[in-house]
Amino acid sequence: MKTLTRFKNAFRKLALSATALVALGLSPALAEEINALVWCDHSAPEFLKPFEDASGIKVNVKEFEGTGAGMALLDQSQPGDWDVMVIDSIDVRRGVEKGLFEPLPEDKLPFGDLYPQVVLDAFTKLDGKRYGITEKFGYNTIGFNKDKVDGSDMQTLQSLVSDKYKGRIAIYDYYLPVMGMAALAAGKKTADLTEADLPAIKDVLLKMKANAKLVGEVTASQTALATGEVDILVGGGEWVTAGLAKENPALDFSIPKEGGILWSQSLAMLAASQKKDAALKFIQYVLSPEGQARLATSSCYWGMPSNQKATLTDEQKKVLRFDEQPGFLARAQLYPAPDEKLDKQMQDVWTQMLQAQ
């Protein structure tokens, strides 16, 4: 990727004239490029090509996982190497505090069409300026096979700690959302967690682990649910079940009465970008009804579009439980956002759960 980027930068420095571009069979509009740090749902040709064809702007993407990995890539890059970045909405301020992001023009983006609950001003704005816009969201909650389990049981997190489904449960191996679910099961609010809450959370986690057949990362846990190795996935949600709906329509998800953990991803523009106009056009495309529908149903993973006007088909809306979103959002709570000390303590509790027999 770095070699390719250096080549493209060198090519642009030639500053070809319009005549030379014509001689090469290119138009000036088709010569523009932006570089985007993205999650895998942004890389599909069916998502990028409509924008490139309509705008003449080529989007070069590099995939990463997690805010830490994205920040590390920026640290290793030269200013101006990247124009747009996908980031967890709750982490937008981390980038702002490092001076990485450019304020976004709110009057040029469809904020009025977004679900109000996912705009997340507390995380995406600072000193009255907007630095991130939510593009997609969903839930870490209970994914399950409705042919194998009682759907009414999936309306409460307490079913995960009872013996009824012992040996039929997988746990998604990511401590923040699953510990958030454990907090909800213990009657805690994710936004208010302190060290004093950890014993109650640990108690729930250990009970879940005692019922679990496996604890696995995304692919392993998703595969276990899809193949019938397990019937319930703790931490699953539409991001697991919606994309598998055609292959296995019995897969579904619930937002139990205690709530689910809301995940939300945002787009940010890099302050060092030399192509802010083109970067804004890409962000506008992603937030458009058509871009939102393509992003929501990405082959990598599905999720809810933040724009309520997304041009999803009726079947896609049904799979995503589109009409139920107001109720889901009312019960959902954000990812825990611990400080450094509490984060380490949470990871220690998670390790103890993993090691428990």
C-alpha positions as CSV (number, residue, x, y, z in Angstrom):
1,M,0.0,0.0,0.0
2,K,2.8,2.4,0.9
3,T,4.6,1.7,-2.4
4,L,1.4,2.3,-4.4
5,T,0.7,5.5,-2.5
6,R,4.3,6.8,-3.2
7,F,3.8,6.1,-6.9
8,K,0.5,7.9,-7.0
9,N,1.9,10.9,-5.1
10,A,4.8,11.1,-7.5
11,F,2.5,10.8,-10.5
12,R,0.3,13.7,-9.2
13,K,3.4,15.8,-8.8
14,L,4.0,15.7,-12.6
15,A,1.0,18.2,-12.8
16,L,0.0,17.0,-16.2
17,S,-1.7,19.5,-18.4
18,A,-5.2,19.0,-19.7
19,T,-3.7,18.3,-23.1
20,A,-1.5,15.6,-21.7
21,L,-4.4,14.1,-19.9
22,V,-6.5,13.9,-23.1
23,A,-3.5,12.2,-24.8
24,L,-3.6,9.6,-22.0
25,G,-7.2,9.0,-22.6
26,L,-8.1,10.6,-19.2
27,S,-10.2,13.7,-18.3
28,P,-9.1,16.0,-15.5
29,A,-12.0,14.9,-13.4
30,L,-11.0,11.3,-13.5
31,A,-7.5,12.1,-12.3
32,E,-8.5,13.0,-8.8
33,E,-7.9,10.6,-5.9
34,I,-8.5,10.4,-2.2
35,N,-7.1,8.0,0.3
36,A,-9.4,6.6,3.0
37,L,-8.6,4.5,6.1
38,V,-11.7,2.3,6.4
39,W,-13.3,-0.7,7.9
40,C,-14.0,-3.7,5.6
41,D,-17.6,-2.6,4.9
42,H,-16.3,0.3,2.8
43,S,-14.0,-1.7,0.4
44,A,-16.6,-3.5,-1.8
45,P,-16.6,-2.3,-5.4
46,E,-20.4,-2.2,-5.3
47,F,-20.1,0.5,-2.7
48,L,-17.2,2.5,-4.1
49,K,-17.8,2.3,-7.9
50,P,-21.1,4.2,-8.0
51,F,-19.4,7.2,-6.3
52,E,-16.2,6.9,-8.5
53,D,-18.3,6.8,-11.7
54,A,-20.5,9.7,-10.7
55,S,-17.8,12.0,-9.3
56,G,-14.6,11.0,-11.2
57,I,-12.9,10.7,-7.8
58,K,-10.9,7.5,-7.3
59,V,-11.0,6.2,-3.7
60,N,-8.0,4.3,-2.5
61,V,-8.8,2.4,0.7
62,K,-6.8,0.7,3.4
63,E,-8.6,-1.5,5.9
64,F,-7.9,-1.5,9.6
65,E,-9.6,-2.8,12.7
66,G,-10.1,-0.7,15.8
67,T,-9.3,2.8,16.7
68,G,-5.9,1.9,18.1
69,A,-4.8,0.4,14.8
70,G,-6.1,3.4,12.9
71,M,-4.3,5.8,15.1
72,A,-1.1,3.8,14.7
73,L,-1.4,4.0,10.9
74,L,-1.8,7.7,11.1
75,D,1.3,8.0,13.3
76,Q,3.3,6.0,10.7
77,S,2.1,8.2,7.8
78,Q,3.1,11.6,6.5
79,P,0.7,14.5,6.9
80,G,-1.6,14.6,3.9
81,D,-1.3,10.8,3.1
82,W,-4.9,10.3,4.2
83,D,-8.1,12.3,3.6
84,V,-11.0,10.4,5.3
85,M,-11.1,8.0,8.2
86,V,-13.7,5.7,9.7
87,I,-13.7,5.6,13.5
88,D,-15.8,4.5,16.4
89,S,-18.0,7.4,17.2
90,I,-17.1,7.4,20.9
91,D,-13.4,7.8,19.8
92,V,-13.8,10.9,17.6
93,R,-12.6,13.2,20.3
94,R,-9.4,11.2,20.7
95,G,-8.6,12.2,17.1
96,V,-9.6,15.8,17.7
97,E,-7.4,16.1,20.8
98,K,-4.5,14.9,18.7
99,G,-5.2,17.6,16.1
100,L,-6.0,15.0,13.5
101,F,-9.5,15.9,12.3
102,E,-11.1,18.8,10.4
103,P,-14.4,20.4,11.4
104,L,-17.2,19.2,9.1
105,P,-19.7,21.7,7.5
106,E,-23.0,20.7,9.1
107,D,-25.0,22.7,6.5
108,K,-23.6,20.4,3.8
109,L,-24.5,17.1,5.5
110,P,-27.9,15.5,6.2
111,F,-28.0,15.7,10.0
112,G,-31.7,16.3,10.0
113,D,-32.2,12.9,8.4
114,L,-30.2,10.9,11.0
115,Y,-31.6,9.0,13.9
116,P,-31.2,11.6,16.7
117,Q,-30.0,8.9,19.1
118,V,-26.9,8.2,17.0
119,V,-25.8,11.8,16.3
120,L,-23.8,11.6,19.6
121,D,-22.9,15.2,20.0
122,A,-21.1,14.4,23.3
123,F,-18.5,12.4,21.3
124,T,-18.5,13.9,17.8
125,K,-18.5,17.7,18.7
126,L,-16.0,19.8,20.6
127,D,-16.2,23.5,21.3
128,G,-19.2,23.8,19.1
129,K,-17.6,22.2,16.1
130,R,-18.5,18.9,14.5
131,Y,-15.7,16.5,13.7
132,G,-17.5,13.2,13.0
133,I,-20.8,12.1,11.5
134,T,-22.3,8.8,12.3
135,E,-22.7,6.6,9.2
136,K,-23.7,3.2,10.5
137,F,-24.7,1.7,13.8
138,G,-26.1,-1.5,15.4
139,Y,-26.0,-3.5,18.6
140,N,-24.0,-6.0,20.5
141,T,-26.8,-8.0,22.0
142,I,-28.2,-11.5,21.7
143,G,-27.9,-13.3,18.4
144,F,-29.8,-16.6,18.2
145,N,-31.4,-19.3,16.1
146,K,-35.1,-18.9,16.6
147,D,-35.8,-22.5,15.5
148,K,-33.7,-23.8,18.4
149,V,-34.5,-21.4,21.3
150,D,-37.6,-19.9,22.8
151,G,-37.8,-16.4,21.5
152,S,-39.4,-15.1,24.7
153,D,-36.3,-16.2,26.6
154,M,-34.2,-13.9,24.4
155,Q,-36.0,-10.9,25.7
156,T,-34.0,-10.9,28.9
157,L,-30.3,-11.2,29.6
158,Q,-31.1,-13.4,32.6
159,S,-31.5,-16.3,30.1
160,L,-27.8,-16.2,29.5
161,V,-26.9,-17.0,33.1
162,S,-29.6,-19.7,33.6
163,D,-28.9,-23.4,33.0
164,K,-31.5,-23.8,30.3
165,Y,-29.1,-23.1,27.4
166,K,-25.9,-24.5,29.1
167,G,-23.5,-25.7,26.4
168,R,-25.4,-24.0,23.6
169,I,-23.9,-20.5,24.0
170,A,-20.9,-18.7,22.3
171,I,-19.4,-15.5,23.7
172,Y,-17.9,-12.9,21.3
173,D,-14.4,-12.3,22.5
174,Y,-14.4,-8.5,22.9
175,Y,-14.4,-7.3,26.4
176,L,-16.0,-3.9,26.1
177,P,-19.4,-4.8,24.6
178,V,-19.8,-8.1,26.5
179,M,-18.9,-6.5,29.8
180,G,-21.4,-3.8,28.9
181,M,-24.0,-6.5,28.5
182,A,-23.0,-8.0,31.8
183,A,-23.4,-4.6,33.4
184,L,-26.9,-4.3,32.0
185,A,-27.7,-7.7,33.3
186,A,-26.5,-6.6,36.8
187,G,-28.7,-3.5,36.6
188,K,-25.8,-1.1,35.9
189,K,-25.6,1.8,33.3
190,T,-22.6,1.6,31.0
191,A,-22.0,5.4,31.2
192,D,-21.6,5.3,35.0
193,L,-19.4,2.2,35.5
194,T,-16.7,2.4,38.2
195,E,-14.3,0.0,39.9
196,A,-17.0,-0.7,42.4
197,D,-19.2,-2.3,39.7
198,L,-16.6,-4.8,38.6
199,P,-17.4,-7.6,41.1
200,A,-21.1,-7.7,40.0
201,I,-20.0,-7.6,36.3
202,K,-17.5,-10.4,37.0
203,D,-20.2,-12.5,38.6
204,V,-22.4,-12.3,35.5
205,L,-19.4,-13.0,33.2
206,L,-18.5,-16.1,35.1
207,K,-22.0,-17.4,35.0
208,M,-22.1,-16.8,31.2
209,K,-18.8,-18.5,30.8
210,A,-20.0,-21.6,32.8
211,N,-22.9,-21.9,30.2
212,A,-20.7,-21.3,27.1
213,K,-19.4,-23.8,24.7
214,L,-16.8,-21.4,23.4
215,V,-15.5,-17.9,23.6
216,G,-14.3,-16.8,20.1
217,E,-13.4,-13.8,17.9
218,V,-15.7,-12.6,15.2
219,T,-15.2,-15.4,12.6
220,A,-15.2,-18.3,15.1
221,S,-18.2,-17.1,17.1
222,Q,-20.2,-16.2,14.0
223,T,-19.4,-19.5,12.3
224,A,-20.5,-21.4,15.5
225,L,-23.9,-19.8,15.4
226,A,-24.3,-20.1,11.6
227,T,-23.4,-23.8,11.5
228,G,-25.5,-24.8,14.6
229,E,-22.6,-25.5,16.8
230,V,-24.3,-23.1,19.2
231,D,-27.7,-21.6,19.3
232,I,-27.0,-18.3,21.0
233,L,-24.2,-15.7,20.5
234,V,-23.6,-13.3,23.4
235,G,-22.5,-10.0,21.7
236,G,-24.1,-10.9,18.4
237,G,-26.6,-8.7,16.6
238,E,-27.7,-7.6,13.2
239,W,-24.0,-7.4,12.2
240,V,-23.9,-11.2,12.5
241,T,-27.4,-12.4,11.6
242,A,-28.5,-10.0,8.9
243,G,-25.8,-10.9,6.5
244,L,-26.5,-14.6,6.9
245,A,-30.3,-14.2,6.6
246,K,-30.4,-15.7,3.0
247,E,-28.4,-18.8,4.0
248,N,-30.1,-19.3,7.3
249,P,-33.3,-17.3,7.8
250,A,-33.7,-18.8,11.3
251,L,-31.0,-16.5,12.6
252,D,-32.3,-13.4,14.4
253,F,-31.3,-11.0,17.2
254,S,-33.1,-9.4,20.1
255,I,-32.7,-6.2,22.2
256,P,-33.7,-7.6,25.6
257,K,-35.7,-5.6,28.1
258,E,-32.5,-4.7,30.0
259,G,-31.1,-3.2,26.7
260,G,-28.3,-3.8,24.2
261,I,-24.9,-2.2,23.6
262,L,-25.0,0.4,20.8
263,W,-22.1,0.5,18.5
264,S,-21.7,3.4,16.2
265,Q,-19.1,4.3,13.5
266,S,-18.4,7.7,12.2
267,L,-16.6,9.4,9.3
268,A,-14.0,12.1,9.9
269,M,-12.0,14.2,7.6
270,L,-8.2,14.5,8.2
271,A,-7.1,18.1,9.0
272,A,-3.9,17.5,6.9
273,S,-5.8,16.5,3.8
274,Q,-5.0,18.5,0.7
275,K,-8.2,17.3,-0.9
276,K,-10.9,18.4,1.4
277,D,-13.4,19.2,-1.3
278,A,-13.1,15.7,-2.7
279,A,-13.1,14.2,0.8
280,L,-16.4,16.0,1.6
281,K,-18.0,14.7,-1.6
282,F,-17.1,11.2,-0.5
283,I,-18.6,11.8,2.9
284,Q,-21.7,13.3,1.3
285,Y,-22.1,10.2,-0.8
286,V,-21.7,7.8,2.1
287,L,-24.5,9.7,4.0
288,S,-26.8,9.9,0.9
289,P,-29.8,7.5,0.8
290,E,-28.1,5.4,-1.9
291,G,-24.7,5.3,-0.2
292,Q,-26.3,4.4,3.1
293,A,-28.2,1.5,1.6
294,R,-25.0,0.1,0.0
295,L,-23.0,0.5,3.2
296,A,-25.7,-1.0,5.4
297,T,-25.8,-4.2,3.4
298,S,-22.1,-4.5,2.8
299,S,-20.9,-8.1,2.1
300,C,-18.4,-7.7,5.0
301,Y,-21.1,-7.0,7.6
302,W,-24.6,-5.4,7.7
303,G,-25.7,-2.7,10.1
304,M,-28.3,0.0,10.4
305,P,-27.8,3.1,8.2
306,S,-27.8,6.3,10.3
307,N,-29.8,8.1,7.6
308,Q,-33.5,7.2,8.0
309,K,-34.0,7.8,4.3
310,A,-31.7,5.0,3.2
311,T,-33.0,3.4,0.1
312,L,-33.2,-0.1,1.5
313,T,-35.6,-2.7,0.0
314,D,-38.5,-3.9,2.0
315,E,-36.7,-7.2,2.5
316,Q,-33.6,-5.5,3.7
317,K,-35.6,-3.4,6.2
318,K,-37.3,-6.6,7.5
319,V,-33.9,-8.3,8.1
320,L,-32.5,-5.3,9.9
321,R,-35.7,-4.8,11.9
322,F,-35.9,-1.3,10.5
323,D,-39.3,-0.4,11.9
324,E,-38.4,-1.5,15.4
325,Q,-35.4,0.8,15.7
326,P,-37.1,3.5,17.8
327,G,-37.8,1.0,20.5
328,F,-34.4,-0.6,20.2
329,L,-32.6,2.7,20.5
330,A,-34.7,3.7,23.5
331,R,-33.3,0.6,25.3
332,A,-29.8,0.7,24.0
333,Q,-26.8,2.0,26.0
334,L,-23.4,3.1,24.6
335,Y,-20.2,1.1,24.8
336,P,-18.4,1.5,28.1
337,A,-15.8,4.3,27.8
338,P,-13.5,3.7,30.7
339,D,-10.4,5.8,31.5
340,E,-7.0,4.1,31.4
341,K,-7.1,2.8,34.9
342,L,-10.6,1.4,34.7
343,D,-9.9,-0.1,31.3
344,K,-7.0,-2.1,32.6
345,Q,-9.1,-3.3,35.5
346,M,-11.8,-4.4,33.0
347,Q,-9.3,-6.2,30.9
348,D,-8.1,-8.0,34.0
349,V,-11.6,-9.1,34.9
350,W,-12.1,-10.3,31.3
351,T,-8.9,-12.3,31.4
352,Q,-10.1,-14.0,34.7
353,M,-13.3,-14.9,32.9
354,L,-11.4,-16.4,30.0
355,Q,-9.2,-18.5,32.3
356,A,-12.1,-19.7,34.4
357,Q,-12.8,-23.5,34.1
